[in-house]
Amino acid sequence: MKTEISLPELGLVAITRAMLGAGIALVMADRLPQPKRKAVGWTLTAVGALTTIPLLLDVFENSHGSGS
């Protein structure tokens, strides 16, 4: 299976994955007070996960449309 992805799409995938990772790291870290840390961490995790879903669907649609 071969999938082609444009540079802007690749950038969006990288950014959303970074947000997801940063959110998880903040939830698990002890740098901020717990209420703030959890709020920011879960927000970044949710935004990262929710923005990754449409990008993944777009990539899978493009990879199956090639017919090879």
C-alpha positions, 0 to 999 in steps of 0.5 A, spaced: 500 500 500 502 506 498 499 513 500 501 520 498 501 526 503 502 533 502 507 537 506 501 541 509 498 535 511 504 532 514 505 538 518 498 538 521 499 530 523 506 532 526 502 538 530 496 534 532 501 528 534 505 533 538 499 536 542 497 529 544 504 528 547 504 534 550 497 533 553 499 526 556 506 529 558 502 535 562 497 530 565 503 525 568 508 531 570 508 535 577 511 541 574 504 545 575 499 545 580 495 539 579 488 542 577 491 547 572 496 541 570 490 536 569 486 542 565 491 544 560 493 537 559 486 534 558 485 540 553 491 539 549 490 531 549 483 532 547 485 537 541 490 533 539 486 527 539 480 530 536 484 533 530 488 527 528 481 523 527 479 527 520 486 527 518 487 520 519 480 519 515 483 523 509 489 519 509 486 513 509 481 515 503 487 517 499 490 511 500 484 506 498 482 511 492 489 509 488 487 502 486 494 499 487 
